[in-house]
């Protein structure tokens, strides 16, 4: 009831103006206060220049930091030429390239894969020779080559020391088992490359022996792989089973005194080599060559190669096949073109034989007109000398269960040819 009365009074304009005058006069009468003269101290006084402007009103552009630029490999001012005392020529691959074969040209202008002015050796487009080619052209350089061979042999003998006993070799092989360590170096289609040499010495910092697994094209000539590994690393292969190797560093190897190995920053372009297969085969006419190529593609395949397999048995298979056959065909479907061309090149030198064609992903080889069968055990002794087994076949290093021998036999006769009895040979001491 009271609220209703008050609301009606407020709605009256005359009463509303009266109340406003009353309250305004009272506020003026009650606002008379004494004025004090207060001056703040100097350290509390606010100076007009010290007032910071509002950042949001007038933002200043922030000074941006320059972006980080990593050191460029092309900048030669930040690097000094690296010197290495390794007594051999630096190549991209030591197993898939030979110093005896000279290219007929280069695909692109030659540049050093180590980087410009990174090492104190000249890159010739194929290798970085330890002996300056300009000096070698002036002088014969035969004395220097002999001194290098003596230096390599002496260095290797000093590092290896006396041979390992059977017990020491067994202990090292036990440490390289797959169930004990995952440390492994894989050699693929490029074989034993220069950067793998650096990886081997890095593994030798913490272990005396390292496990290597070879697959693909280099396994056709495992003797060359073993020779290059022992020659370039100054180590010793203490075990071999197929493409599985164990490389020992030596008794007197000192990791802190390891050789200086410059790393290749990129892969060099392959030079141009002479053609493997020409328009006509030596000793035959054009028509006879065409007929032979046509007939070679219809010959039953001796074996079918699997990609990234082990081809160590291929050479003895072809030699045995030439005892009864004139031409041999090897099925290479699924392999890269460069891979089966390298395989054909290796077969031409190792069997030996004549290359007929690479068409339709096939390797067709001919034994030649004046073929004479090799004498018994002519090639067996060389192959057995590079098979290492500790204690016969009782102690072996475990391989991956998914690995295969790299062949798919096309008949029962091929299965007999693909068996490798050399893997069970006695150890060489």
C-alpha positions, 0 to 999 in steps of 0.5 A: 500500500505504501509503495503504491502511494509513493509510486503515484507521487513520483508520477506527479511532475510537480512533486518530482521537480520539488524533490529534485530541488530539495535534494540538490540544495541539501547536497550543496549545503553539506559539501562545504569541506575544508581545503587542504594544501597537500603536495606529494614528495618528489619521488612520488610526483608524476612527471608529464614526460614519464607517462607512458603512452598507451601501447594499443593506441600507437603500437611501435613495430617490433624489430624482427630477428633475422632467420637462422641460416645453417652453414652452407656446404658451398661456402668455402670460406668456413672450411679448411681442406681436410687431409687424410692419410688413407693410402688408397684412392677415394671412390664412391663404391669400391666393389662396383667400380674398378680402377682398370676400367676407364670411362669414355666420358662424363655425363656432367661437369666433374665436381667433388662429392665431398664438397668444393675445397673440402679435401686436399685431393683432386676429384677426377670425375671417378675417384680422388687419387692419393697420388696427384695425377699431374705429378704422376704424369710427369714422373712414372709414379711406380715407386710411389705405388709400390711404397703405398702397397708396402704401407698398407700391408705394414699398417694392417699387420700392426693393427691386427697383431697375432691371429685369434684363437678359436676361443677368442673367435667364438666369443666375438661371434657370440657377441655378434648374434642377432639376439644379443645386438641389433648392430648391423651394416647393410651393403646393398646394390652399391656395394661397399661405398666410401661412407660405409667405410666411415660407418664401420669405424664408427661401430668399432669405437664400442665393439671389436667386431661388426656384423655386415649383411650383403644383398643384391648385385655385389653378392655375385662376386663375394671374393671381391667384397671380402678383399675390398673390406679387408684392404680398405678397413685393415680388418679381418673377416672372421666369419662368412656364411653366404652374404653374412660377414663378421669383420674384426678390427684387430688387437691393436686398433685404437679408436682415438687414433682412427684414420681421418675419413672425409664423408661424401655429401652427395652421390657423384654421377656415373661416367659413361662406359663402353657398351656391353652389347654391340650390334654384332657378336665377335666372330658372327655375322649380323644375321647369325647374331639376330638368330642367336638372340632370338633363340636365346630368349626361348631357352628355358631359364636356368634360374629366376633372380629375386630382388635384393637376394643373395646371388653368390651361387650364380657363377658356379651354376652357370659354369655347370650349365655350360658343360651341357648347354651352349646358351643360358638364360637368367630371368631378371623380371622385377630387377632394376635395369642397372642391376641386371646389367651389372650382373651380366658384366660380372658374369662375363668376367667371372665365368667367362662368357659372351653377353648376347642380350638384355631384352625383356629383362633377361640375361642371355649368355653364350659360352663362345665358339672355342669353349673348353670345359674347365679342369676339375677344382679350377675355381673351387679353391679360390672360392673356399678360401673366403668361407669362414666358419668357426668350429665347422658348422656347429657355431654360426651367426644367426641370420634373419629368418625372412632372408632367401638365397635369391633364386626361384628354381624353375626345375628340379635340376636347378635345385641341385645346382643352387645348393652351395656345399662351400658354406659348410667348409672347414675353417681357415686358420 
